[in-house]
Amino acid sequence: MTQLDLGIPGIRRDLTRVPSTVGRPGVPGLVDRFGRTARDLRISITEKCSLRCTYCMPAQGLPSIPREDLLTATEIARLVGIGVRDLGVHDVRFTGGEPLMRADLAEIIGLSSAVAGDASISMTTNGIGLDHRIHELVAAGLTRINISLDTVDRDHFARLTRRDRLPAVFAGIQAAKDAGLTPLKINAVLMRDTLAGAADLLGWSLANGVRLRFIEQMPLDADETWARDNMVDAAELLDVLGVRFELTRPHREDVHSPAEEWLVNGGLATVGIIASVTRSFCEACDRTRITAEGTVRSCLFGDDETDLRGLLRDGADDETIANRWRAAMWGKQAGHGMSLPGFTRPVRSMGAIGG
């Protein structure tokens, strides 16, 4: 398997390219040509992970990014400050790989929180090791957390993630609850071999007071085994959950939220479904992404990337960096295009992009 197959960062990008701003209005926010404004910032801080989920990484993991190519804690915080102060970012989320693999995670959160104003500081994690670090992360400024969990069956978890670490994930979830990080959201990728356990996962979530969201699997797996004909869509999931639970009144909490929420058994609890493939929400997308090496990625499915790390290290001022970021987002594509005949999957896998 080649590095290209693995979705390794940095092997085919022209980072000298400066995106065009022709036609862009003179507004400070991260607007694009389709009338959207990005306010939700996702920053990947590492390609490393303690699991090897089949839909995300190959068994051997992604090739390492050289340490000098990763953004430092100070550089990350500077971009957060520019995003919030100059570009209208409201929410900041750290992703990976697995953010807990960064030894300086508390420093990243602390420096970012100090310049984030009223913006939320959150993280998506698999929860492994979270119980040992939760207090320092909350003290540093972490306000919300999403934990990835696809099954509550230990054997199935081990097969899916190639690691027998389910008890460690449960420990991380409990630690987040004890620390008061609520609402605690659980993200579950919907796959053919996890469908049979979907109702059990929902039952566990209800019993433990966490908010479950199922996510349709997207063609972002490093092994490239995803096939549209074999994917489980939202409609099939609803049929399976409907055998055990009454699901009513679908709604979105926010117009920009990717999750459609369903009331469970007529109560206050909900289950969310993010139908990224079959019920695209691209027209309302408000996300901007920065990779672990400091490039702006305007869309999960767009291989165009714009370098900010070079500007940071060459002494550029904040306005120059903000303008380059604005230009990158102005060129954002209309949508992922998975339903179009000419669709091609991105070169990077999810683990190399950041969730």
Secondary structure per residue as TSV (DSSP state, phi and psi in degrees):
chain	resnum	aa	ss	phi	psi
A	1	M	-	360.0	131.8
A	2	T	-	-85.1	167.8
A	3	Q	H	-61.6	-34.6
A	4	L	H	-62.1	-41.1
A	5	D	H	-62.4	-32.4
A	6	L	H	-79.0	-7.2
A	7	G	T	73.2	30.7
A	8	I	-	-66.1	132.9
A	9	P	T	-64.4	150.8
A	10	G	T	82.4	19.6
A	11	I	S	-110.5	-8.4
A	12	R	S	-146.2	16.7
A	13	R	-	-98.7	140.5
A	14	D	-	-95.4	94.8
A	15	L	T	-84.6	2.9
A	16	T	T	-87.7	-10.2
A	17	R	-	-69.6	132.4
A	18	V	-	-107.6	116.4
A	19	P	-	-60.7	149.0
A	20	S	-	-75.4	144.3
A	21	T	-	-116.4	18.5
A	22	V	T	-58.9	125.8
A	23	G	T	87.6	-5.3
A	24	R	-	-74.0	130.9
A	25	P	-	-69.7	155.6
A	26	G	S	-82.7	61.6
A	27	V	-	-114.2	153.3
A	28	P	S	-75.6	-25.6
A	29	G	S	-73.7	173.2
A	30	L	E	-89.0	72.7
A	31	V	E	-87.0	157.6
A	32	D	-	-126.1	179.1
A	33	R	T	-71.9	-7.6
A	34	F	T	-108.6	15.6
A	35	G	S	84.9	7.5
A	36	R	-	-92.4	152.7
A	37	T	E	-125.9	124.3
A	38	A	E	-84.0	123.8
A	39	R	-	-126.3	-7.9
A	40	D	E	-107.4	111.6
A	41	L	E	-100.9	124.4
A	42	R	E	-109.5	123.8
A	43	I	E	-119.6	115.2
A	44	S	E	-79.4	134.7
A	45	I	-	-115.2	-2.9
A	46	T	-	-167.0	155.5
A	47	E	S	-97.3	-7.8
A	48	K	-	-78.2	150.0
A	49	C	-	-150.3	150.7
A	50	S	S	-86.5	-5.8
A	51	L	-	-121.4	171.2
A	52	R	-	-133.9	59.6
A	53	C	-	-57.4	134.5
A	54	T	T	-63.5	-27.2
A	55	Y	T	-88.3	2.4
A	56	C	T	-126.7	-46.9
A	57	M	S	-132.0	153.6
A	58	P	-	-72.9	165.8
A	59	A	T	-57.8	-35.1
A	60	Q	T	-86.8	1.0
A	61	G	-	79.9	173.4
A	62	L	-	-84.3	146.2
A	63	P	-	-56.1	143.2
A	64	S	-	-68.0	141.2
A	65	I	-	-83.1	128.2
A	66	P	-	-54.1	139.9
A	67	R	G	-55.3	-38.0
A	68	E	G	-69.6	-15.3
A	69	D	G	-88.5	-14.6
A	70	L	S	-78.2	145.3
A	71	L	-	-63.5	139.5
A	72	T	-	-81.2	169.0
A	73	A	H	-58.8	-40.8
A	74	T	H	-66.2	-41.3
A	75	E	H	-66.5	-41.1
A	76	I	H	-60.1	-47.2
A	77	A	H	-63.4	-35.8
A	78	R	H	-64.0	-41.9
A	79	L	H	-65.8	-38.5
A	80	V	H	-60.1	-45.5
A	81	G	H	-61.0	-43.6
A	82	I	H	-63.6	-43.6
A	83	G	H	-60.1	-45.3
A	84	V	H	-75.2	-49.4
A	85	R	H	-73.2	-41.1
A	86	D	H	-106.8	-20.1
A	87	L	H	-120.1	-0.2
A	88	G	-	82.7	19.5
A	89	V	-	-67.8	132.5
A	90	H	-	-106.5	-28.4
A	91	D	E	-132.4	135.6
A	92	V	E	-122.6	126.7
A	93	R	E	-129.2	129.7
A	94	F	E	-94.3	133.7
A	95	T	E	-133.2	-173.5
A	96	G	S	-143.2	-141.8
A	97	G	S	31.2	-150.1
A	98	E	-	-116.3	112.3
A	99	P	G	-55.0	-32.1
A	100	L	G	-67.6	-9.2
A	101	M	G	-76.2	-13.3
A	102	R	-	-85.1	118.6
A	103	A	T	-63.5	-27.2
A	104	D	T	-96.9	24.8
A	105	L	H	-58.5	-43.6
A	106	A	H	-61.7	-37.6
A	107	E	H	-65.8	-42.5
A	108	I	H	-58.1	-48.0
A	109	I	H	-65.8	-43.2
A	110	G	H	-63.7	-47.5
A	111	L	H	-65.6	-37.9
A	112	S	H	-69.8	-43.0
A	113	S	H	-59.9	-34.4
A	114	A	H	-66.4	-23.2
A	115	V	H	-113.6	4.5
A	116	A	-	-89.7	-5.9
A	117	G	T	57.4	-127.3
A	118	D	T	-87.8	-0.1
A	119	A	-	-67.9	142.7
A	120	S	E	-75.0	149.4
A	121	I	E	-118.8	112.1
A	122	S	E	-131.2	177.7
A	123	M	E	-151.4	143.7
A	124	T	E	-108.1	128.5
A	125	T	E	-147.0	161.2
A	126	N	-	-88.2	-5.2
A	127	G	-	85.6	-6.4
A	128	I	T	-73.2	117.1
A	129	G	T	90.9	-4.4
A	130	L	H	-62.8	-33.7
A	131	D	H	-62.4	-25.2
A	132	H	H	-86.4	-13.9
A	133	R	H	-125.0	-4.0
A	134	I	H	-57.0	-40.0
A	135	H	H	-68.4	-39.8
A	136	E	H	-69.4	-32.0
A	137	L	H	-72.1	-42.3
A	138	V	H	-65.4	-41.9
A	139	A	H	-62.6	-31.2
A	140	A	H	-75.9	-20.2
A	141	G	T	129.4	7.0
A	142	L	-	-65.9	128.5
A	143	T	-	-112.6	-25.7
A	144	R	E	-145.7	160.0
A	145	I	E	-150.2	141.5
A	146	N	E	-116.3	135.3
A	147	I	E	-118.3	131.0
A	148	S	E	-83.9	127.5
A	149	L	-	-156.2	116.6
A	150	D	-	-99.8	-17.7
A	151	T	-	-158.1	151.7
A	152	V	S	-106.8	11.1
A	153	D	-	-93.8	120.9
A	154	R	H	-63.0	-44.1
A	155	D	H	-63.5	-42.6
A	156	H	H	-65.3	-41.2
A	157	F	H	-58.2	-44.1
A	158	A	H	-63.9	-38.7
A	159	R	H	-68.8	-41.7
A	160	L	H	-70.5	-39.5
A	161	T	H	-100.0	-6.8
A	162	R	S	61.2	23.3
A	163	R	S	-147.9	137.6
A	164	D	-	-91.3	76.2
A	165	R	-	-127.1	18.0
A	166	L	H	-58.0	-43.1
A	167	P	H	-58.1	-34.3
A	168	A	H	-67.5	-36.3
A	169	V	H	-65.9	-44.9
A	170	F	H	-58.2	-40.2
A	171	A	H	-63.3	-39.3
A	172	G	H	-66.1	-40.7
A	173	I	H	-62.3	-45.5
A	174	Q	H	-63.3	-39.0
A	175	A	H	-63.6	-40.3
A	176	A	H	-65.1	-40.0
A	177	K	H	-64.0	-45.1
A	178	D	H	-63.5	-30.0
A	179	A	T	-81.0	-4.9
A	180	G	T	82.2	19.9
A	181	L	-	-82.3	85.7
A	182	T	-	-124.9	152.0
A	183	P	S	-71.5	136.3
A	184	L	-	-87.6	120.4
A	185	K	E	-105.3	138.0
A	186	I	E	-108.8	126.1
A	187	N	E	-102.5	126.6
A	188	A	E	-125.5	121.7
A	189	V	E	-78.8	129.1
A	190	L	E	-87.5	116.3
A	191	M	-	-130.0	163.6
A	192	R	T	-59.2	-40.3
A	193	D	T	-87.3	1.9
A	194	T	T	-108.0	-7.4
A	195	L	G	-60.6	-39.7
A	196	A	G	-63.5	-26.2
A	197	G	G	-98.7	7.1
A	198	A	H	-63.1	-42.3
A	199	A	H	-66.6	-36.7
A	200	D	H	-63.5	-40.0
A	201	L	H	-65.2	-40.0
A	202	L	H	-65.9	-43.1
A	203	G	H	-60.0	-43.0
A	204	W	H	-62.0	-41.9
A	205	S	H	-63.4	-42.4
A	206	L	H	-63.2	-43.0
A	207	A	H	-66.7	-26.6
A	208	N	H	-104.6	5.2
A	209	G	T	67.4	33.7
A	210	V	-	-116.4	160.0
A	211	R	E	-101.7	116.2
A	212	L	E	-92.5	137.6
A	213	R	E	-133.2	121.9
A	214	F	E	-88.5	142.1
A	215	I	E	-124.6	124.0
A	216	E	E	-60.1	135.4
A	217	Q	-	-68.1	133.8
A	218	M	-	-107.8	159.6
A	219	P	S	-76.4	66.6
A	220	L	-	-128.3	16.5
A	221	D	-	-80.8	139.6
A	222	A	T	-65.7	-30.0
A	223	D	T	-80.1	-8.9
A	224	E	-	56.4	43.8
A	225	T	-	-97.8	-7.2
A	226	W	-	-61.0	136.8
A	227	A	-	-140.0	130.6
A	228	R	G	-56.9	-38.8
A	229	D	G	-67.8	-19.7
A	230	N	G	-107.1	-3.4
A	231	M	-	-74.7	151.6
A	232	V	-	-91.6	123.8
A	233	D	-	-100.6	174.7
A	234	A	H	-59.5	-39.4
A	235	A	H	-62.8	-42.0
A	236	E	H	-67.5	-38.9
A	237	L	H	-62.2	-44.7
A	238	L	H	-60.1	-37.9
A	239	D	H	-62.7	-42.0
A	240	V	H	-68.8	-46.0
A	241	L	H	-66.0	-32.6
A	242	G	T	-64.7	-16.4
A	243	V	T	-68.4	-34.7
A	244	R	T	-107.5	-23.2
A	245	F	-	-130.5	148.6
A	246	E	-	-92.5	118.2
A	247	L	E	-111.7	123.8
A	248	T	E	-137.3	165.6
A	249	R	E	48.7	67.4
A	250	P	E	-65.3	139.8
A	251	H	E	-158.2	167.1
A	252	R	-	-114.2	132.7
A	253	E	S	-67.2	-30.0
A	254	D	S	-144.9	143.9
A	255	V	T	-60.7	-27.7
A	256	H	T	-90.6	-6.7
A	257	S	-	-69.2	133.4
A	258	P	S	-76.4	-14.3
A	259	A	-	-95.2	129.3
A	260	E	E	-89.5	124.2
A	261	E	E	-100.0	136.9
A	262	W	E	-117.7	132.9
A	263	L	E	-69.9	140.1
A	264	V	E	-107.8	122.0
A	265	N	T	54.7	33.4
A	266	G	T	70.7	6.4
A	267	G	S	-97.9	-159.0
A	268	L	S	-85.9	-20.4
A	269	A	-	-70.4	149.0
A	270	T	E	-131.7	162.1
A	271	V	E	-128.9	134.9
A	272	G	E	-102.9	150.2
A	273	I	E	-130.2	120.7
A	274	I	E	-101.8	99.1
A	275	A	-	-92.7	69.2
A	276	S	T	-60.1	-29.8
A	277	V	T	-93.1	-52.5
A	278	T	T	-89.5	-19.9
A	279	R	S	-131.8	63.7
A	280	S	-	-52.7	137.5
A	281	F	-	-114.3	24.1
A	282	C	G	-57.0	-35.0
A	283	E	G	-66.2	-16.9
A	284	A	G	-113.0	11.2
A	285	C	-	-62.5	131.4
A	286	D	-	-126.1	32.1
A	287	R	E	-105.8	145.1
A	288	T	E	-129.3	141.6
A	289	R	E	-124.6	142.9
A	290	I	E	-123.0	127.8
A	291	T	-	-76.9	169.3
A	292	A	T	-62.7	-22.9
A	293	E	T	-94.9	5.8
A	294	G	S	88.3	30.8
A	295	T	E	-108.3	143.3
A	296	V	E	-80.2	129.0
A	297	R	E	-119.2	112.7
A	298	S	S	-75.4	-23.3
A	299	C	-	-147.8	144.7
A	300	L	T	-54.5	-34.8
A	301	F	T	-104.1	13.0
A	302	G	-	-110.2	121.8
A	303	D	-	-79.6	-3.0
A	304	D	-	-71.4	132.7
A	305	E	E	-136.1	145.9
A	306	T	E	-121.9	125.5
A	307	D	E	-75.9	127.3
A	308	L	-	-111.5	-24.8
A	309	R	H	-60.5	-39.9
A	310	G	H	-60.9	-40.8
A	311	L	H	-64.7	-43.6
A	312	L	H	-57.1	-42.9
A	313	R	H	-87.3	-11.5
A	314	D	T	-95.7	4.4
A	315	G	T	87.2	16.9
A	316	A	-	-64.4	148.5
A	317	D	-	-81.1	170.5
A	318	D	H	-61.1	-38.0
A	319	E	H	-66.9	-37.6
A	320	T	H	-63.6	-43.0
A	321	I	H	-65.6	-43.1
A	322	A	H	-61.5	-41.2
A	323	N	H	-66.0	-37.8
A	324	R	H	-65.6	-39.9
A	325	W	H	-63.9	-44.2
A	326	R	H	-59.1	-42.9
A	327	A	H	-63.1	-40.3
A	328	A	H	-61.2	-42.6
A	329	M	H	-76.7	-25.7
A	330	W	H	-60.9	-30.9
A	331	G	T	-89.8	11.6
A	332	K	-	-58.4	139.6
A	333	Q	-	-75.4	163.6
A	334	A	S	-66.8	-35.0
A	335	G	-	-174.8	-180.0
A	336	H	-	-74.6	-24.2
A	337	G	-	70.0	23.4
A	338	M	T	-65.3	-21.7
A	339	S	T	-88.3	-2.8
A	340	L	S	-89.9	146.8
A	341	P	T	-58.9	-34.5
A	342	G	T	-90.0	14.9
A	343	F	-	-62.2	133.6
A	344	T	-	-125.7	136.9
A	345	R	-	-71.1	151.8
A	346	P	-	-67.0	156.7
A	347	V	S	-66.5	-42.6
A	348	R	S	-77.3	145.5
A	349	S	-	-88.0	170.8
A	350	M	H	-57.9	-40.4
A	351	G	H	-62.8	-28.7
A	352	A	H	-88.8	-19.0
A	353	I	H	-87.9	-47.8
A	354	G	-	105.6	129.7
A	355	G	-	-76.5	360.0
